[in-house]
């Protein structure tokens, strides 16, 4: 069995090593009045990062993969989609909507 040896060096905090400096981006947000504390600035930066990450996924999908809309519901409102409403759904609709669909089907 091997022997483990631990060194006696202790961890020194930032307070001992010198004055902790505020990151430039955090101080910028505080100076501009966007946030009031360093903790809030950190949360704000995390939220900004998540927002930009999600936005980059949409942009990448649009320009690289040709995905025009991840929430494409327009096909259900197309003339083909309205003409192909199943009878069980059509029977449950109010009369005024049902009559509009019937008029559209007959065109």
LUMRO-178607 format. One line per field, with one value per residue: x, y, z of N, C-alpha, C in turn; residue in three letters; residue number from 0. Coordinates in pm, 1 decimal. Layout:
N
n_x = c(X, ...)
n_y = c(Y, ...)
n_z = c(Z, ...)
ca_x = c(X, ...)
ca_y = c(Y, ...)
ca_z = c(Z, ...)
c_x = c(X, ...)
c_y = c(Y, ...)
c_z = c(Z, ...)
residu = c(ALA, ...)
num = c(NUM, ...)
END
This chain:
107
n_x = c(84.4, 51.5, 197.8, 42.3, 116.1, 67.5, 101.1, 190.9, 107.9, -104.3, -420.4, -444.5, -645.2, -800.3, -810.9, -588.3, -384.4, -404.5, -593.5, -914.1, -1013.5, -1272.3, -1429.6, -1401.7, -1629.3, -1839.0, -1805.3, -1858.3, -2135.6, -2237.6, -2157.8, -2304.7, -2555.3, -2715.3, -2721.7, -2712.8, -2542.5, -2252.9, -2322.6, -2573.1, -2490.9, -2339.7, -2540.9, -2687.8, -2503.9, -2488.0, -2750.6, -2751.7, -2559.2, -2686.9, -2907.8, -2783.0, -2667.2, -2890.5, -3003.7, -2800.3, -2824.3, -3072.2, -3006.0, -2799.0, -2940.6, -3116.1, -2953.7, -2754.2, -2858.6, -3099.4, -3346.3, -3644.3, -3842.0, -3873.4, -4114.0, -4326.9, -4636.5, -4792.4, -4863.9, -5088.8, -5286.2, -5305.7, -5464.2, -5482.7, -5457.1, -5685.1, -5886.6, -5854.7, -5954.2, -6019.7, -6325.2, -6416.7, -6307.8, -6415.8, -6688.3, -6697.5, -6659.8, -6774.7, -7083.0, -7065.5, -6794.5, -6765.9, -6933.2, -6792.1, -6562.1, -6675.8, -6772.0, -6527.8, -6416.9, -6576.8, -6502.6)
n_y = c(-116.6, 225.0, 522.8, 818.8, 1158.8, 1474.9, 1816.4, 2093.8, 2339.0, 2613.8, 2736.2, 3055.9, 3332.0, 3576.2, 3813.8, 3817.5, 3808.9, 4046.6, 4339.9, 4263.7, 4295.1, 4448.8, 4306.0, 4444.2, 4454.2, 4422.2, 4649.4, 4839.9, 4798.3, 4868.7, 5138.6, 5250.3, 5225.3, 5008.6, 4780.8, 4722.3, 4592.7, 4374.0, 4104.7, 4106.1, 4198.4, 3980.2, 3786.4, 3911.5, 3906.1, 3630.2, 3579.4, 3734.4, 3595.3, 3346.8, 3430.1, 3528.8, 3290.2, 3128.8, 3288.8, 3273.5, 3006.2, 3009.9, 3185.4, 3043.5, 2814.7, 2931.9, 3056.5, 2866.5, 2601.1, 2635.9, 2645.1, 2789.4, 2872.2, 2781.3, 2748.0, 2673.4, 2721.1, 2792.7, 2617.6, 2478.4, 2662.2, 2699.1, 2682.3, 2409.2, 2285.4, 2376.5, 2270.4, 2004.6, 1942.2, 1718.7, 1525.1, 1469.7, 1675.4, 1892.7, 1864.8, 1933.6, 2204.9, 2549.0, 2664.6, 2894.1, 2906.3, 2658.6, 2689.1, 2882.7, 2740.3, 2541.5, 2702.5, 2787.6, 2548.0, 2486.6, 2665.2)
n_z = c(0.0, -76.0, 63.0, 163.5, 150.0, 283.6, 211.3, 414.4, 333.7, 332.3, 218.0, 78.1, 103.4, -118.2, 14.4, 180.2, -4.6, -136.9, -225.8, -340.8, -674.0, -860.7, -1141.6, -1473.4, -1644.8, -1464.9, -1304.0, -1500.0, -1553.0, -1303.9, -1284.2, -1495.8, -1396.2, -1441.0, -1284.4, -924.9, -746.5, -707.5, -708.9, -833.4, -1080.1, -1166.3, -1193.9, -1393.1, -1604.9, -1647.3, -1732.5, -1966.3, -2115.4, -2150.8, -2301.0, -2536.3, -2623.1, -2684.1, -2882.3, -3072.8, -3147.1, -3282.5, -3494.2, -3618.4, -3696.8, -3879.0, -4083.5, -4149.0, -4146.4, -4271.3, -4146.3, -4127.7, -3944.1, -3614.1, -3492.6, -3667.7, -3755.8, -3957.9, -4158.7, -4075.6, -4109.0, -4372.8, -4698.5, -4772.3, -4526.4, -4393.0, -4552.4, -4498.8, -4245.4, -3990.0, -3959.1, -3694.4, -3544.7, -3673.9, -3615.8, -3347.9, -3340.8, -3302.1, -3453.9, -3622.8, -3693.9, -3809.8, -4031.6, -4173.1, -4240.9, -4400.9, -4611.3, -4711.8, -4795.1, -5009.4, -5203.5)
ca_x = c(0.0, 135.3, 179.5, 3.1, 171.6, 2.8, 187.6, 136.3, 74.3, -244.1, -482.2, -448.5, -757.4, -767.1, -795.8, -450.5, -296.0, -421.4, -731.8, -988.0, -1058.1, -1399.8, -1412.2, -1434.0, -1766.8, -1925.7, -1797.2, -1925.5, -2279.3, -2269.6, -2142.8, -2414.5, -2680.5, -2795.4, -2734.3, -2671.9, -2440.6, -2173.3, -2398.6, -2674.0, -2419.2, -2307.2, -2664.3, -2720.7, -2413.0, -2529.2, -2873.2, -2711.6, -2490.9, -2788.8, -2986.1, -2703.4, -2649.1, -3015.3, -3014.9, -2705.7, -2880.9, -3172.5, -2937.9, -2729.3, -3042.0, -3175.5, -2862.1, -2673.1, -2937.4, -3216.8, -3470.2, -3702.5, -3911.3, -3889.4, -4252.6, -4399.7, -4776.1, -4866.2, -4915.8, -5223.0, -5379.5, -5303.0, -5588.9, -5484.5, -5479.1, -5824.9, -5970.8, -5835.4, -5990.9, -6089.5, -6467.3, -6440.1, -6276.0, -6512.0, -6816.3, -6687.2, -6642.8, -6899.1, -7150.3, -7018.2, -6662.6, -6789.3, -6988.8, -6684.3, -6476.2, -6751.0, -6769.5, -6391.3, -6396.3, -6653.4, -6446.8)
ca_y = c(0.0, 344.6, 620.6, 951.4, 1268.2, 1602.2, 1929.6, 2181.0, 2469.5, 2650.2, 2820.9, 3197.1, 3396.1, 3698.2, 3924.9, 3816.8, 3834.0, 4183.6, 4384.4, 4202.7, 4395.5, 4423.0, 4292.1, 4565.8, 4449.8, 4443.4, 4791.1, 4915.6, 4790.9, 4944.7, 5281.1, 5291.4, 5216.8, 4895.2, 4696.2, 4794.4, 4521.3, 4279.9, 3980.0, 4130.5, 4206.6, 3843.2, 3723.8, 3978.0, 3854.3, 3493.0, 3588.5, 3783.1, 3485.8, 3249.0, 3491.4, 3530.0, 3152.5, 3086.2, 3366.4, 3219.2, 2880.6, 3045.9, 3242.5, 2932.9, 2733.4, 3005.7, 3081.6, 2751.7, 2481.7, 2671.0, 2632.1, 2923.3, 2904.8, 2662.9, 2742.8, 2685.6, 2681.9, 2846.9, 2512.7, 2439.0, 2765.4, 2707.3, 2630.3, 2262.8, 2247.5, 2403.0, 2176.0, 1869.5, 1932.9, 1591.2, 1542.6, 1469.9, 1809.8, 1983.2, 1853.2, 1996.5, 2349.6, 2627.5, 2667.2, 3001.2, 2868.3, 2543.9, 2738.2, 2950.1, 2636.4, 2478.2, 2794.8, 2788.1, 2420.0, 2485.6, 2759.1)
ca_z = c(0.0, -82.8, 169.7, 118.8, 228.3, 258.3, 243.7, 518.7, 277.3, 354.5, 115.6, 113.2, 35.9, -192.6, 108.7, 228.2, -117.7, -183.3, -237.5, -451.7, -770.7, -927.2, -1286.6, -1550.9, -1694.6, -1349.3, -1266.4, -1605.3, -1529.6, -1182.5, -1316.9, -1583.7, -1322.5, -1486.3, -1165.6, -804.0, -669.9, -784.6, -722.3, -936.7, -1207.6, -1205.4, -1243.0, -1519.1, -1706.9, -1677.8, -1812.7, -2098.3, -2184.6, -2191.0, -2408.3, -2658.8, -2666.2, -2748.5, -3005.4, -3170.7, -3198.5, -3382.9, -3611.0, -3683.3, -3762.5, -3990.4, -4193.4, -4185.9, -4172.9, -4350.1, -4070.7, -4136.7, -3820.7, -3530.8, -3448.6, -3793.6, -3742.8, -4070.9, -4246.3, -4033.1, -4152.0, -4518.2, -4756.7, -4766.1, -4387.7, -4357.2, -4625.9, -4445.5, -4104.2, -3966.7, -3924.4, -3549.7, -3495.8, -3736.3, -3545.6, -3215.8, -3354.2, -3302.1, -3584.4, -3710.3, -3746.7, -3897.3, -4158.3, -4245.9, -4298.2, -4509.1, -4724.9, -4766.3, -4864.5, -5135.9, -5302.7)
c_x = c(89.6, 101.6, 143.7, 64.3, 101.9, 99.3, 117.1, 100.8, -74.1, -291.7, -484.0, -558.9, -711.2, -746.6, -652.9, -355.1, -304.5, -568.0, -796.8, -1039.5, -1190.1, -1373.3, -1464.5, -1579.5, -1865.7, -1923.6, -1864.0, -2076.4, -2320.7, -2261.1, -2259.0, -2550.3, -2770.2, -2822.9, -2682.0, -2563.3, -2365.0, -2248.0, -2504.5, -2608.8, -2381.1, -2427.3, -2705.4, -2632.4, -2446.6, -2653.9, -2842.3, -2645.1, -2591.4, -2872.1, -2910.4, -2679.5, -2773.1, -3035.2, -2920.0, -2754.7, -2985.6, -3107.3, -2865.6, -2828.6, -3099.4, -3079.6, -2784.2, -2758.4, -3066.6, -3348.6, -3532.4, -3776.0, -3924.8, -4032.4, -4344.0, -4541.2, -4857.5, -4923.6, -5055.8, -5328.1, -5378.2, -5434.7, -5597.2, -5513.2, -5623.3, -5917.5, -5964.8, -5862.8, -6066.4, -6233.2, -6493.0, -6406.0, -6378.3, -6646.5, -6814.7, -6675.4, -6776.8, -6953.9, -7095.7, -6881.2, -6678.1, -6843.5, -6882.7, -6591.5, -6546.7, -6753.5, -6632.5, -6363.7, -6464.1, -6597.5, -6358.0)
c_y = c(123.8, 440.0, 755.5, 1055.3, 1397.0, 1713.4, 2018.4, 2319.8, 2494.3, 2739.8, 2964.8, 3263.7, 3521.7, 3815.6, 3931.7, 3854.7, 3977.6, 4216.7, 4320.1, 4311.9, 4351.8, 4409.8, 4415.1, 4567.4, 4476.7, 4590.3, 4879.2, 4916.3, 4870.0, 5095.2, 5332.7, 5282.8, 5102.8, 4801.0, 4773.6, 4723.6, 4424.6, 4148.7, 3993.5, 4137.8, 4067.5, 3770.5, 3781.3, 3925.1, 3710.6, 3493.6, 3636.9, 3673.1, 3382.5, 3302.3, 3490.0, 3388.9, 3103.3, 3160.4, 3312.9, 3086.3, 2909.7, 3100.1, 3133.1, 2844.6, 2801.2, 3014.1, 2957.8, 2632.6, 2510.2, 2650.9, 2771.1, 2964.0, 2778.6, 2644.0, 2757.9, 2631.3, 2727.6, 2738.0, 2468.6, 2541.0, 2783.2, 2653.0, 2478.2, 2215.3, 2267.7, 2304.8, 2035.8, 1859.8, 1802.4, 1614.5, 1546.6, 1606.1, 1908.7, 1980.1, 1921.5, 2148.6, 2421.3, 2641.5, 2775.6, 2968.1, 2752.0, 2591.1, 2811.7, 2848.7, 2568.7, 2568.2, 2795.9, 2659.3, 2419.5, 2579.9, 2687.8)
c_z = c(0.0, 31.2, 109.0, 209.5, 187.8, 294.2, 345.7, 466.2, 295.4, 240.2, 164.3, 33.5, -36.8, -99.4, 161.1, 116.1, -168.7, -197.1, -360.1, -543.6, -833.4, -1077.2, -1360.9, -1599.0, -1580.8, -1309.5, -1372.3, -1583.4, -1406.3, -1209.7, -1401.5, -1515.1, -1366.1, -1370.1, -1044.9, -724.1, -760.0, -806.8, -831.7, -1074.2, -1256.6, -1260.1, -1378.0, -1632.1, -1744.9, -1765.4, -1954.6, -2179.3, -2234.2, -2307.1, -2539.8, -2711.4, -2739.6, -2880.4, -3112.5, -3227.4, -3306.2, -3509.5, -3688.4, -3758.6, -3885.3, -4108.7, -4238.3, -4227.0, -4248.2, -4279.0, -4063.7, -4010.3, -3736.7, -3482.5, -3569.0, -3776.2, -3862.9, -4160.4, -4204.4, -4074.8, -4303.4, -4573.5, -4751.6, -4624.1, -4344.2, -4428.4, -4565.8, -4296.0, -4083.3, -3920.6, -3774.2, -3487.1, -3549.1, -3663.7, -3409.7, -3222.4, -3343.6, -3445.1, -3676.5, -3770.6, -3843.8, -4032.9, -4240.8, -4311.9, -4414.8, -4633.5, -4791.7, -4843.0, -4999.7, -5239.5, -5400.9)
residu = c(UNK, UNK, UNK, UNK, UNK, UNK, UNK, UNK, UNK, UNK, UNK, UNK, UNK, UNK, UNK, UNK, UNK, UNK, UNK, UNK, UNK, UNK, UNK, UNK, UNK, UNK, UNK, UNK, UNK, UNK, UNK, UNK, UNK, UNK, UNK, UNK, UNK, UNK, UNK, UNK, UNK, UNK, UNK, UNK, UNK, UNK, UNK, UNK, UNK, UNK, UNK, UNK, UNK, UNK, UNK, UNK, UNK, UNK, UNK, UNK, UNK, UNK, UNK, UNK, UNK, UNK, UNK, UNK, UNK, UNK, UNK, UNK, UNK, UNK, UNK, UNK, UNK, UNK, UNK, UNK, UNK, UNK, UNK, UNK, UNK, UNK, UNK, UNK, UNK, UNK, UNK, UNK, UNK, UNK, UNK, UNK, UNK, UNK, UNK, UNK, UNK, UNK, UNK, UNK, UNK, UNK, UNK)
num = c(0, 1, 2, 3, 4, 5, 6, 7, 8, 9, 10, 11, 12, 13, 14, 15, 16, 17, 18, 19, 20, 21, 22, 23, 24, 25, 26, 27, 28, 29, 30, 31, 32, 33, 34, 35, 36, 37, 38, 39, 40, 41, 42, 43, 44, 45, 46, 47, 48, 49, 50, 51, 52, 53, 54, 55, 56, 57, 58, 59, 60, 61, 62, 63, 64, 65, 66, 67, 68, 69, 70, 71, 72, 73, 74, 75, 76, 77, 78, 79, 80, 81, 82, 83, 84, 85, 86, 87, 88, 89, 90, 91, 92, 93, 94, 95, 96, 97, 98, 99, 100, 101, 102, 103, 104, 105, 106)
END
